[in-house]
Amino acid sequence: MQPAEQPARSIWESTSPPRKPAPALTEPAKSDIVVIGGGLTGLSAALHLARGGHQVTLLEGRTIGYGGSGRNNGQVIPILSAAEPDRIEREYGAVGERFVHLLKNSANTLFNLIRSENIDCEANQTGWFQPAHTAAHMRLSQSRVTAWTRRGAPATLLDRDQARELIGSPRWFGGMFNPTGGHINPLMFTRGLADVCEKAGVTIHENTPVQDVGRACQNWLVKTPKATIVAGAVLLATNAYTGALATRLAPKIRRSFVPITSWQMATEPLTDEQNASILPTNPAISDTRGDLHFFRKDAESRLITGSALMFKTNAHARLRKRIAKRLADTFPQLPDARFSHIWCGYVGITTDFFPRFHELGPNYIGFTGYNGRGLALTIPLGIELAKALTGTGQDDLAIPLTAPRQIPFHAIGKRVAPLALAKFRYRDKRPPRL
């Protein structure tokens, strides 16, 4: 079982309106489809299944948005972290082309849902910028702009002066800008989407961890601590938290990715002068490093940033010192940043940095491995997973359905994976591989 998370509240928990949890499941039940996991992908699938006329029950082991959907930085980014569109299409053929099309439109899909359902979540579709952290990395930015514009994405290459104006810092050399991206309060969005699901007829049970899923005749038995649901189809939507509450749940998926702890931080609100000069047009920023530098502002003009760590020992103190120095180096107008919140959550990392979609049995599908770029993907992938559960074949899906590929010596890999940060930092100092 994965280690317990830091109990610290996120900035989203502190600033979002409270939501009364749905009651736990206590009595046996039946449902056309059971969705396991109350994150954004599961909620998206549940919504589209319910609106397609299916009886849907969603089970969440803790509370809605408890996992990565409610803990992330809130950046809506319409590309993957390391899987380029050419490679996706080369490896997956026609379905890869459809996935790249889905990815290209992913941020718009999310923001359009927010607008159409009138979900209050501090949404800002003000663009996402990936600045190049060295002059050599401008070649990577150019190659990405070329690849995405060839597929119809509105990506543009900004020069150094344009980057400085957009960010309010001279530390980068230009980079790729995509106006469809932006940022949201992810916990508000997740809770708001849960409300939309309930209005559409989805039955939600929180504080109901699923312990196991078993086959019985033509149905699935979804077992929880107090009751079992009989279902015709199941979607496992626990992503990086698969196995966190029950090791018997989908062990093949649990051993196919590595859960990495991602640390997020919120500064105290910026002064009016700082706010006017730092990210003046309010975009989301995450650069070309493997050891990523990333930040955006929230509704109260805090900088939301964070970092990776190789070791958790004394994490909060080390993060405060390291990121305060990083922000001072980045923004001379912010020489002594103070942090009101530090929190963490799991990110699911796969060996090829590509998300995985698995057929676990008849009408039983799971997924994992958003690799730190899941927010924009959640809504369109929920739609695709809903299609897969209701009979759409591989030839018409935008996701490649495969068997889980377990990582050899997975237990050891989980322990040593944070050390890969040293490799990323080494590579960040060298020219990129194109």
Helices and strands as residue ranges (DSSP letters): H 11-15, E 29-36, H 40-51, E 56-59, H 68-71, E 75-76, H 85-104, H 106-117, E 128-131, H 138-149, E 156-158, H 160-167, E 175-178, E 182-183, H 186-199, E 203-205, E 212-216, E 219-223, E 228-236, G 239-241, H 251-254, E 258-267, H 272-277, E 284-286, E 294-297, E 303-307, H 315-330, E 339-349, E 356-361, E 364-368, H 374-389, G 394-396, E 401-402, H 410-416, G 417-419, H 420-428
